[in-house]
Every structure is written in C-alpha cells, then in structure tokens.
Amino acid sequence: GAEGLEKIIARYEQPWTVYYFIVAENENVGVIRVIDKKDAGRKRISPIWIMPEFRNKGYAQAAIFAVEQMHGCHHWCLDTILQEAGNIHLYEKMGYHQTGRMDKINDCMDIVFYEKD
C-alpha cells in the first residue's frame, strides 16, 4: 500500500527491523522486511514485495527461505490479504498456517494472519 515517506523512514530506523533487497539477474526485483526483536516473540515478515514483472518466478519463496535461514527457521508470523490467492498459496506452501484471526477491512478485503513454528 501507499505510505508516507515519514512512516517508511520511521520503520527503517527501528533497531529491530531489517530490510533486504531481493536481487535476481543483478537487478533489485523486490524487498522483504524482517522484524526480529531478538526476544521470545515471533519474528515477522512485513512486508514482502516483488515488482509485478518479476512475480511468479520463485523470488518471494527464495527470499522467505533466506530470511528464515538468517534469522532462525522457527517462530515466524505474517499477515496477508485473504483475497490474494497467490499470497495465500505461497505462504501455505512454505509451511505457514492460518491462526484463525481475520480482520475485515471492507467488503472486498480481509486480512488473515499466519504463523510458522
């Protein structure tokens, strides 16, 4: 979604936040943000984004796998739009399961929450 520059900068400067560029063929094709407070809480992916022309090529899956290896492969969470079937398929294929929590944004959009242990 569209965010103001101040909000993006504030997130970038959080000490528990790490952004990684997703690179393919020597080109930045996306970004993934990991929130890892290095405590007993879950690590969080929020957001992951791939440029449209590079989607459905396995880059998001590879990026998620890479950050899980770097930050520890257990105790993760994320959320996504229920109506985005591609996102749902990706996360469930990677072992994430719905928590049962769903937030209704409007008649056309619901946010569903996932965890991976």
C-alpha positions as CSV (number, residue, x, y, z in Angstrom):
1,G,0.0,0.0,0.0
2,A,0.9,3.6,-0.3
3,E,2.6,5.0,2.8
4,G,4.0,8.4,3.5
5,L,7.8,8.9,3.5
6,E,8.0,9.7,7.2
7,K,6.3,6.4,8.1
8,I,8.7,4.5,5.9
9,I,11.7,6.2,7.4
10,A,10.5,5.6,10.9
11,R,10.1,1.9,10.2
12,Y,13.5,1.7,8.5
13,E,15.2,3.3,11.6
14,Q,13.7,0.8,14.1
15,P,16.6,-1.2,15.6
16,W,14.7,-4.5,15.3
17,T,13.8,-4.0,11.6
18,V,16.0,-5.2,8.7
19,Y,15.2,-4.7,5.1
20,Y,16.7,-6.9,2.4
21,F,16.6,-6.2,-1.3
22,I,15.6,-9.3,-3.4
23,V,18.1,-9.4,-6.2
24,A,17.8,-11.5,-9.4
25,E,19.9,-11.2,-12.5
26,N,21.9,-8.3,-10.9
27,E,18.7,-6.3,-10.5
28,N,16.6,-5.4,-7.5
29,V,13.3,-7.1,-8.0
30,G,11.8,-6.7,-4.6
31,V,12.2,-6.1,-0.9
32,I,11.5,-8.0,2.3
33,R,11.3,-6.6,5.8
34,V,12.0,-8.7,8.8
35,I,11.0,-7.6,12.3
36,D,13.2,-9.5,14.8
37,K,13.3,-8.1,18.3
38,K,15.6,-11.0,19.4
39,D,13.3,-11.9,22.3
40,A,10.9,-14.7,22.8
41,G,8.3,-13.2,20.4
42,R,7.7,-14.2,16.9
43,K,9.8,-12.9,14.0
44,R,7.6,-11.1,11.5
45,I,7.7,-10.6,7.7
46,S,6.0,-7.3,7.0
47,P,6.0,-6.7,4.1
48,I,7.5,-8.7,1.2
49,W,7.0,-7.1,-2.2
50,I,8.1,-8.2,-5.7
51,M,7.8,-5.9,-8.7
52,P,5.0,-7.1,-11.0
53,E,7.2,-8.1,-13.9
54,F,9.2,-10.5,-11.6
55,R,6.3,-12.2,-9.9
56,N,5.6,-15.9,-10.1
57,K,9.3,-16.8,-10.7
58,G,10.1,-18.1,-7.2
59,Y,11.8,-14.9,-5.9
60,A,9.5,-14.4,-3.0
61,Q,9.8,-18.1,-1.9
62,A,13.6,-17.9,-2.1
63,A,13.6,-14.6,-0.1
64,I,11.4,-16.0,2.6
65,F,13.6,-19.2,2.8
66,A,16.7,-17.0,3.0
67,V,15.5,-14.8,5.9
68,E,14.3,-17.9,7.7
69,Q,17.8,-19.3,7.5
70,M,19.4,-16.0,8.6
71,H,17.1,-15.2,11.5
72,G,16.2,-18.8,12.6
73,C,13.7,-21.0,10.9
74,H,11.2,-21.2,13.8
75,H,8.7,-18.9,15.3
76,W,7.5,-16.7,12.5
77,C,4.3,-14.7,11.7
78,L,2.9,-12.6,8.9
79,D,-0.4,-11.4,7.5
80,T,-1.8,-11.0,4.1
81,I,-4.9,-10.2,2.1
82,L,-7.3,-13.1,2.1
83,Q,-8.4,-12.3,-1.5
84,E,-4.8,-12.5,-2.8
85,A,-4.8,-16.2,-3.8
86,G,-1.2,-16.2,-4.9
87,N,0.0,-14.9,-1.5
88,I,-2.1,-17.5,0.3
89,H,-0.7,-20.3,-1.8
90,L,2.9,-19.1,-1.3
91,Y,2.7,-18.9,2.5
92,E,0.8,-22.2,2.9
93,K,3.3,-23.9,0.6
94,M,6.1,-22.7,2.8
95,G,4.5,-24.1,6.0
96,Y,2.7,-21.1,7.4
97,H,-0.8,-21.9,8.8
98,Q,-3.7,-19.5,9.4
99,T,-4.2,-18.6,13.1
100,G,-7.9,-18.1,12.8
101,R,-7.7,-14.4,13.2
102,M,-9.2,-12.3,10.4
103,D,-9.7,-8.6,10.3
104,K,-12.3,-7.2,7.9
105,I,-11.0,-4.1,6.2
106,N,-14.0,-3.6,3.9
107,D,-16.5,-5.7,1.8
108,C,-13.7,-6.6,-0.6
109,M,-10.7,-7.1,1.7
110,D,-9.9,-9.2,4.7
111,I,-6.5,-9.6,6.4
112,V,-5.7,-13.1,7.6
113,F,-2.9,-13.9,10.0
114,Y,-0.3,-16.7,9.7
115,E,2.2,-18.4,11.9
116,K,5.0,-20.9,11.4
117,D,6.6,-22.8,14.2
